[in-house]
Amino acid sequence: MNSVHRFSGGCSVVMAVVFVLVTLSAVRAAGGVGTELRSQQQPAKVAEWQMPGAGAVRALDCPGNAIFGQAPQTSGGVIVLATSELDVNGVEYRRYEHFSGASCEFGIGSIRWWGLFSHQVGGGWEECIESTPMFRLEFWSDDEGEPGDLLCSSDQMPNVTPTGVYLAGVELLEFSTDDGFGVNCMLEAGWIMIQGLGDSDCWFLWLSSMGGDMQSLVDRGAGLEIVGYDLSLCLQCGDPVYGACCEDWLETCTEGVEIHDCLGEGLRYAANQSCADLGPLCGQQTGACCYTSGSCAITTRGVCEYAGGDMNCDGVVNFNDVDPFVLALVSPAAYYPAYPECNYHNGDLDDSGLVNFDDIDPFVTILIEGGDVDVAGTWLGPDTSCDECD
């Protein structure tokens, strides 16, 4: 099925509209017969739109503080409404639009786009009411002109605002996440994918724009294709997001941290929350602990790989462990990057949960005695299973 809903020319509530239905004989790879709905209109000035009932005039455009903008196309050329929906007669449709210049200190926080809800009935299109207007929003890096890595993803129920502009008798809608994207996305240039997740018989159709490079991408289940139109889109910078930052390996959690100061391996973040809201609590993530005996247990890394006194993880307690012990004692945050494969809690020799001055005497005792250290097991990471043990 061809899911592209096209209207050529300008559009106004005061002009006569004559619709010509053109049925295409080509069958798409996804299956079905495609249709296009075109409106042929007499020339008219359509720089402004009359709001219903109020006599007000509203321009459809990106807000003034947008860092990237492709205004919705409501006149001129060929207006396209393109389906981007999770389930279109059993086929997933995904639309991607490229953006650039989105330089924000705290990342992209707000998104605005335009479209409507419609579905095909027989050989034509009809407006439908979406009972659950949920959307999937994804940001992808660019890989030589195509989406590369998925960097940010969020399922949202956006604000929905009727515009008072009608295309083929169906009112155009404005969608926005002006209340925040959840976690701001740090990406200056790349791709955004917007997809409807609602009713399978009521599809989201994304409105075109004339403000870009005149191309976007679609995946109809058979790989990416280039199509010859842009999609309407506005991006705005987000406000700083603060929350709880957890270093599971150190079992330390700090509140009031800006999200971009809590990125990297071994870190977990809970936006707009406290350490008590983390699930599981900091340091309590469990995974498979594989023992040399062949047995396995699901536990935390600290319990799995505990080897008292071995601070450089060479399997022996000796004077080479003194400097790393002192580092763990005075700066736990510096110890983990310096010894990423080691267990900070190897220095917790009095089982207090911390490496502190009370551990010095036990450490000296172990140091004098010396000898090999039996590491209890090898931890495979959070949410791993014992089936993954060699």
Secondary structure by P-SEA (a helix, b strand, c coil): cccbbbbcccccccbbbbbbbbbbccccccbbbbbbbbbbbccccccccccccccbbbbbccccccccccccccccccccccccccccccbbbbbbbbbccccccccccbbbbbbbbbbbcccbbbbbbbccbbbbbbbbbbcccccccccccccccccccccccccccbbbbbbbccccccccccccbbbbbbbbcccccbbbbbbbbccccccbbbbcccccccccbbbbbbbbbbcbbbbbbbccccccccccccccccccccbbbbcccccccccccccccccbbbccccccccccccccccccccccccccccccaaaaaaaaaccaaaaaaaccccccccccccccccccccaaaaaaaaaaaccccccccccccccccccccc
